[in-house]
Amino acid sequence: MPSASELVRKDRACIGTSAAGTVLRNYRNLSDHDFELLVADLLRAESGHQYEVFARGPDLGVDLRRLDADERLHIVQCKQMADSTFPQLNAAARSEAAKVARLLPSPDSYRLVTSRRLTAGNKHTLRATLSPWIARDDQILGEDDLELLLNQHPEVERAHLKLWLSSRAQLEQVIHSGTWQRSRALLEDIRRDLPLLVDTGAFNTAHDRLNTERVLVISGPPGIGKTTLARMLVADAVAAGYEPVELSSDVSEGFEVLDTTRKQIFVYDDFLGSNFLHSRLTKNEDRRLASFMRSCRASANSLFILTTREHILNQALSWYEALDAAEVPIHTLLLELSAYTRYERAQILYNHLWFSPLRARGELTSLVADSAYLRIVDHPNYTPRLIEHIARATEESAEQETTLDRAIELLDHPDRIWAHAFEHELDADCRDIVLLVSSFPYSVHPSELEPALQRLATSRGRELAHGALHSALRVLDDAFLESHKDEYAPAVSVSLINPSVADFAASWLRQNPRDALLLINETTYFEQLDWLRAAVMLAAEPAQRVALESALCAAIVRCFSIHPADGERFRPNRRAVHFWRISPEVRVQFAVMVGRELSTPNPTYDTWLKQMWQAAVKRWQSGTVGDMEVALELLAEVPERDREIAAAADALVYAADSADDWRSIGDCLEDEPGLITTPRETIAALFETWVNYKLMVPDEILDEDVFAELETLAEDLGVDCSGSLWAEAHDEILRRPDIEDTYIPPHPMTRTEQSDAARIDVLFAHFDLL
């Protein structure tokens, strides 16, 4: 059988070359591990034997190996050195020869494969360097040999996505040709992202679906790679002669340039996302989008890719109706991406580090000791975007720190990552939105965010342009913010992507006191004030604090009766659903606390506070209460308990209507004797009437702990709790499924991920050799 080198000479015409004679395939986008996997697949296709990537051990390198049935050991050393000089390659080979000499057992055969182009003289020199392990030149494969093998086995090239796309798309030629100026930025993004690509297997499925249906909707959670997958599909289509067209805000852009006589691929990233957040996707737009999809499906020359986040797609009921009316089968067009596995998270980290200057500077070895890279892969703050920031930020860090130290520091304190992007990459609207969302204790619906942004922009002398919120949320989503919907919220809302963003915002405001004062002065909702007090006012320098205190007092007065624009908000924890709109009692309590913290007297605020207190007492006397526990706490804090205070406390007993209310009353009877003057037997009768009613249908008694607390209160009040009603309610509560047992922590490690641990170790063993 002729060697690969002989086949190259006989079949040179099969190798794809440009006019200049250079090989078209681009190996530069492959990491060393990518290259090893490519070589393993080529050798398997050529010989029919399976090769595996194998780490020899500390300081002994990473190879491909095959063990015959008769236990003969075959080793292949791969060198991804496409941009290296031959002396550098020969020096690397010399180092490998010394390592092979230490192997036990010694290999029965040894080959060297490199992505660098080799002359006959180069191979002869390498043979001498690797003697006695290599005895013939055909045991050494260079770029030309790889080209021939790839031509003979196109299925291998197709399986290696980064090589396939970078070779077929010829992005450099397309970008510099000036043919498609409209989408040059898109192609630049594709070229930039390609080396970092992690192939999860979704590309082939998406490619087949797109070319069959002509329209593809990619859905998935934030940061899962929807945009990257769409861009890779565009690169593949460009190689097939398609003109790329990026839609930025409206499907009408597509109708303007649609030409069914020309090959065109349209991409509409986040097509529902910000539109749905801002409630701008009207029925007419639904119909136009469905019509454009139908036009693309009917054309042999048109392809259309759309991406959206999964929770927003689930909201698009009117869009589904428009698709049904247009006879567009969404179930055949939709591709849903799932979360990254542990191994895929490791690959993302590896690719970012491999293609960073850190590798060239030899700064990655700290990641290998004791599998330290797993501290990054398994970190609770891990996101692909943070990994991108880490790879970029560590390039500029102090020399005395290791790469691992810097990475963990940034993951532990990701607020340090936000500063550069906030100050240099965001416009004024985006920066204001980050500050505003940081001030809310819950996720914010755009309907309540827009007036807050409008007020802040006006105070800065800036007119908020039409659609400004829409545009800003599109920029911030998956970067500083995340959008989401759960069963407890009425619509899609936005929140910070990481709590460290709020830490950064607070730090930034402390360094920019004028902005801090402006934000407090223009506060729109009471819910914002707690964060502004704790993160801004209390942390301010004495010189700025007086002005901030005055502004906060004015904001409390102004916002006291203002509720969030979208009404009630709920949030779940493991055991219950909590009401998150701030009650009148909590507002009074907060206002009182701020009054006590003032460093200088504020008579105007004190007068208003007395009025609010009197109004609260009157509400309680009438039996109206929002938060029983806080109301009793406020009454207990009054130094002199007069008739009005006693009347209010007694009225609260008659207003008790929940387990929490009665639990608060029980605590008050024990901790603040004398505050409630209602006779004990009257309190017992009121409690017995309420609890007997609730025990018949014990839905409000959330769990056994609450039941036990009510049982204790009954015993303290002398209420009989030994009857069948109590026993039956207790049995029903015990039969409920244990919510704690079904709680799933973030990033659970599945069995598949556990089995990937060895693959991750082999992957990062490459850094031990640098």
Residue pairs with C-beta under 8 A, 6 or more apart in sequence:
2 10
3 136
3 138
4 46
4 138
4 141
4 145
4 148
4 149
5 123
5 137
5 138
5 141
5 145
6 138
7 148
8 15
8 144
8 145
8 147
8 148
11 148
11 151
14 148
14 151
14 152
15 23
15 144
15 147
15 148
15 151
16 23
16 24
16 25
16 147
16 151
16 167
17 23
17 24
18 24
23 117
23 143
23 144
23 147
24 167
24 170
25 146
25 147
25 150
25 157
25 163
25 166
25 167
26 163
26 166
26 167
27 35
27 80
27 82
27 115
27 143
27 146
27 163
28 82
28 83
28 166
28 195
29 162
29 163
29 166
29 194
29 195
30 38
30 80
30 115
30 160
30 162
30 163
30 195
31 80
31 195
31 350
31 351
31 354
31 355
32 78
32 80
32 354
32 766
33 53
33 350
33 354
33 763
33 766
34 80
34 160
34 162
34 163
35 78
35 80
35 115
36 53
36 62
36 64
36 78
36 80
37 53
37 160
38 156
38 160
38 163
39 51
39 64
39 76
39 78
39 113
39 146
40 51
40 52
40 53
40 64
40 76
41 156
41 159
41 160
42 146
42 149
42 150
42 153
42 156
43 49
43 51
43 64
43 76
44 50
44 51
45 149
45 152
45 153
45 155
45 156
46 149
46 152
46 153
49 66
50 66
51 64
51 65
51 66
51 76
52 64
52 65
52 66
53 62
53 63
53 64
53 762
54 62
54 63
54 64
54 65
54 762
55 61
55 62
55 761
55 762
55 765
56 62
56 63
56 99
56 103
58 768
59 99
59 768
59 769
60 99
60 102
60 103
61 77
61 96
61 99
61 769
62 762
62 765
62 766
62 769
63 75
63 76
63 77
63 78
64 75
64 76
64 77
64 78
65 73
65 74
65 75
65 76
66 73
66 74
67 73
67 74
68 74
72 108
72 109
73 105
73 106
73 107
73 108
73 109
74 107
74 108
74 109
74 110
74 111
75 100
75 103
75 107
75 109
75 110
75 111
76 110
76 111
76 112
76 113
77 96
77 100
77 110
77 111
77 112
77 113
78 113
78 114
79 89
79 92
79 93
79 112
79 113
79 114
79 115
79 116
80 114
80 115
81 88
81 89
81 92
81 114
81 115
81 116
82 115
82 116
82 143
84 92
84 116
86 116
86 118
86 122
86 125
89 114
89 116
89 122
89 126
90 125
90 126
90 129
93 112
93 126
93 129
93 130
94 129
96 112
96 130
97 129
97 130
97 133
100 106
100 107
100 110
100 130
100 133
107 133
109 139
110 130
110 133
110 134
110 139
111 134
111 139
111 140
111 141
112 126
112 130
112 134
112 139
112 140
112 141
113 140
113 141
113 145
113 146
114 140
114 141
114 142
114 143
115 143
115 146
116 142
116 143
117 142
117 143
117 144
118 126
118 140
118 142
118 143
118 144
120 137
122 142
123 137
123 140
123 142
124 137
126 134
126 140
127 134
127 135
127 136
127 137
127 139
127 140
134 140
141 149
149 156
150 156
150 157
157 163
157 164
157 167
158 164
160 199
161 197
161 199
161 203
161 232
162 194
162 195
162 197
162 199
164 236
165 194
165 197
165 232
165 235
165 236
165 239
166 194
168 235
168 236
168 239
168 240
169 190
169 235
169 236
169 238
169 239
170 239
171 187
171 190
171 191
171 194
171 235
171 238
172 191
174 180
174 187
174 238
175 184
175 187
175 188
175 191
179 243
180 187
180 243
180 244
182 245
182 246
182 257
183 243
183 244
183 245
183 246
185 246
186 231
186 234
186 244
186 246
186 267
187 235
187 238
187 244
189 231
190 231
190 232
190 234
190 235
193 228
193 231
194 232
194 235
195 351
195 355
196 348
196 351
196 352
196 355
196 388
197 228
197 232
197 351
198 225
198 344
198 347
198 348
198 351
200 225
200 337
200 340
200 344
202 225
202 229
202 335
202 337
203 229
203 232
203 233
205 335
206 216
206 218
206 229
206 233
206 335
207 233
207 236
209 216
209 332
209 333
209 335
210 216
210 233
210 303
210 305
211 303
213 297
213 332
213 333
214 296
214 297
214 299
214 302
214 303
214 304
215 293
215 296
215 297
215 303
215 304
215 305
215 306
215 328
215 333
216 233
216 303
216 304
216 305
216 306
216 333
216 335
217 306
217 307
217 308
217 313
217 330
217 333
217 334
217 335
218 226
218 229
218 230
218 305
218 306
218 307
218 308
218 335
218 337
219 226
219 307
219 308
219 309
219 310
219 313
219 334
219 335
219 336
219 337
220 226
220 309
220 310
220 336
220 337
220 338
221 309
221 310
221 337
221 339
222 309
222 477
222 478
222 482
222 483
222 497
223 383
223 384
223 385
223 478
224 337
224 338
224 339
224 340
225 337
225 384
226 269
226 307
226 308
226 309
226 337
227 269
227 270
227 307
229 307
229 337
230 267
230 269
230 305
230 307
231 267
233 265
233 267
233 305
234 242
234 244
234 265
234 267
234 305
237 244
237 263
237 265
237 303
238 244
238 265
240 263
241 263
242 263
242 264
242 265
242 303
243 262
243 263
243 264
243 265
244 264
244 265
244 267
245 253
245 254
245 257
245 264
245 265
245 266
245 267
246 266
246 267
246 268
246 269
247 253
247 254
247 266
247 267
247 268
247 271
250 285
251 268
251 271
251 285
251 288
251 289
251 292
252 288
254 266
254 268
254 292
254 304
255 288
255 292
257 264
258 264
258 266
258 292
258 295
258 302
260 295
260 299
260 301
260 302
261 301
262 301
263 301
264 301
264 302
264 303
265 302
265 303
265 304
265 305
266 296
266 302
266 303
266 304
266 305
267 304
267 305
267 306
268 304
268 305
268 306
268 307
269 307
270 307
270 308
270 309
270 474
270 477
271 289
271 306
271 307
271 308
272 281
272 308
272 309
272 312
272 313
272 315
272 316
272 319
273 308
273 309
273 312
273 474
273 477
273 483
274 470
274 471
274 473
274 474
274 477
275 281
275 285
275 470
276 312
276 315
276 316
276 492
277 312
277 446
277 470
277 473
277 483
277 492
277 494
278 446
278 467
278 469
278 470
278 473
279 446
279 447
280 467
280 470
281 316
281 318
281 319
283 318
283 322
286 318
286 319
286 321
286 322
287 322
287 325
287 326
289 319
289 322
290 319
290 322
290 323
290 325
290 326
290 328
291 326
292 304
293 304
293 323
293 326
293 328
293 333
294 326
294 327
294 328
295 302
296 302
296 303
296 304
297 328
308 316
309 483
310 336
311 483
311 484
311 485
311 492
312 483
312 485
312 492
313 334
314 485
315 485
315 491
315 492
320 330
323 329
323 330
340 348
340 384
341 750
341 752
341 753
341 756
342 377
342 378
342 747
342 749
342 753
342 756
342 757
342 760
343 753
343 756
343 759
343 760
345 377
345 382
346 373
346 377
346 756
346 760
346 763
346 764
347 763
348 384
348 387
349 373
349 376
349 377
349 387
350 763
350 764
352 387
352 388
352 390
352 391
353 359
353 364
353 367
353 391
353 403
353 767
354 766
356 391
356 392
356 394
356 395
357 395
358 364
358 391
358 394
358 395
358 403
359 767
359 770
362 770
363 394
363 402
363 403
364 403
364 767
364 770
365 767
365 768
365 770
366 372
366 402
366 403
366 404
366 405
367 373
367 376
367 403
367 404
367 764
367 767
368 764
368 765
368 767
368 768
371 761
371 764
372 404
373 404
373 760
373 764
374 760
375 404
375 408
376 382
376 387
376 390
376 404
376 407
376 408
376 411
377 760
378 747
378 749
379 408
379 411
380 746
380 747
381 411
381 412
381 414
381 498
381 500
382 411
382 747
383 497
383 498
385 478
385 479
385 497
386 410
386 411
386 414
386 417
386 498
389 410
389 414
389 417
389 421
390 406
390 407
390 410
390 411
390 417
393 406
393 410
393 416
393 417
394 403
394 406
394 407
394 410
397 406
401 409
409 416
410 416
410 417
413 500
413 503
414 498
414 500
414 501
415 500
415 501
415 503
415 504
415 507
416 504
417 500
418 480
418 500
418 501
418 504
419 504
419 508
421 479
421 480
422 431
422 434
422 480
422 504
422 508
426 434
426 475
426 476
426 480
427 472
428 457
428 460
428 462
429 453
429 457
429 464
429 468
429 469
429 471
429 472
430 472
430 475
430 476
430 480
432 453
432 456
432 457
432 460
433 449
433 453
433 469
433 472
433 473
433 476
433 481
434 476
434 480
434 481
434 501
434 505
435 505
435 508
435 509
435 515
435 519
436 444
436 449
436 452
436 453
436 456
436 519
436 528
437 444
437 449
437 481
437 494
437 495
437 496
438 496
438 501
438 502
438 505
438 506
438 531
439 505
439 519
439 523
439 528
439 531
439 532
440 495
440 525
440 527
440 528
440 531
441 527
441 530
441 531
441 580
442 495
442 527
442 569
442 571
442 580
443 484
443 489
443 493
443 494
443 495
444 493
444 494
444 495
445 489
445 490
445 491
445 492
445 493
445 494
445 564
445 565
445 566
446 469
446 473
446 493
446 494
447 565
447 566
448 524
448 525
448 564
448 565
448 566
449 469
449 494
450 469
451 524
451 565
452 522
452 523
452 524
452 525
452 528
453 464
453 468
453 469
454 464
455 522
455 524
456 518
456 519
456 522
457 463
457 464
457 468
458 464
459 518
459 521
459 522
460 518
473 481
473 483
473 494
476 494
477 483
477 494
478 497
479 497
480 496
480 497
480 501
481 494
481 495
481 496
481 497
482 494
482 495
482 496
482 497
483 492
483 493
483 494
484 492
484 493
484 494
484 495
485 491
485 492
485 493
486 572
488 570
488 571
488 572
488 577
489 569
489 570
490 566
490 567
491 566
496 502
502 531
502 535
505 535
506 531
506 535
506 536
506 539
508 515
509 515
509 516
509 519
509 535
509 536
510 516
510 536
510 539
510 540
513 540
513 541
513 544
513 548
516 536
516 540
516 544
516 548
517 544
517 547
517 548
517 551
519 532
519 536
520 532
520 536
520 537
520 548
520 551
520 552
520 555
521 551
521 554
521 555
523 529
523 532
523 555
523 558
523 559
524 559
524 562
525 559
525 562
525 563
525 564
526 556
526 559
526 560
526 562
526 582
526 587
527 564
527 581
527 582
528 559
529 552
529 555
529 556
529 559
529 590
530 590
532 552
532 555
533 552
533 594
536 548
537 545
537 548
537 549
537 552
538 597
540 548
542 599
545 599
546 599
546 600
549 594
549 597
549 598
549 599
549 600
549 602
550 602
552 594
553 594
553 595
553 598
553 602
553 604
553 605
556 590
556 591
556 594
556 605
557 605
557 608
560 587
560 591
560 612
563 581
564 581
568 579
568 581
569 579
569 580
569 581
570 577
570 578
570 579
570 580
571 577
571 578
571 580
572 578
574 739
574 740
574 743
575 702
575 703
575 739
576 702
582 590
583 626
583 627
583 630
584 616
584 619
584 626
584 627
585 616
585 625
585 626
585 627
585 630
585 631
585 634
586 626
586 627
586 630
588 612
588 613
588 616
588 634
589 630
589 633
589 634
591 609
591 612
592 609
592 613
592 634
592 637
595 602
595 605
595 606
595 609
598 605
616 631
616 634
617 644
617 645
617 648
619 625
620 631
620 635
620 648
620 649
620 651
620 652
620 655
621 644
621 647
621 648
621 651
622 651
623 651
623 652
623 654
623 655
624 655
625 631
625 652
625 655
625 661
628 652
628 655
628 656
628 658
628 660
628 661
628 664
628 665
629 660
629 664
629 667
631 648
631 652
632 649
632 652
632 664
632 665
632 667
632 668
632 672
632 675
635 641
635 645
635 648
635 649
635 675
636 668
636 671
636 672
636 675
638 645
641 674
641 675
645 675
646 675
646 677
649 668
649 675
649 676
649 677
650 676
650 677
650 678
652 665
652 676
653 665
653 676
653 678
653 682
653 683
653 686
654 686
655 661
656 662
656 665
656 686
656 687
656 690
657 690
658 700
659 694
659 700
659 701
659 702
659 706
659 709
659 710
662 687
662 690
662 691
662 710
662 713
663 706
663 709
663 710
663 713
665 676
665 683
666 709
666 712
666 713
666 716
668 675
668 676
669 676
669 683
669 716
670 716
676 683
680 717
680 718
681 718
683 717
684 717
684 718
684 719
687 713
687 714
687 717
687 719
688 714
688 717
688 719
691 710
691 714
691 719
692 725
694 700
694 701
695 701
695 725
695 726
695 728
695 729
696 725
696 729
698 707
698 729
698 732
698 733
701 707
701 710
701 729
701 733
703 733
703 736
704 730
704 733
704 734
707 729
707 730
707 733
711 721
711 726
714 720
714 721
715 721
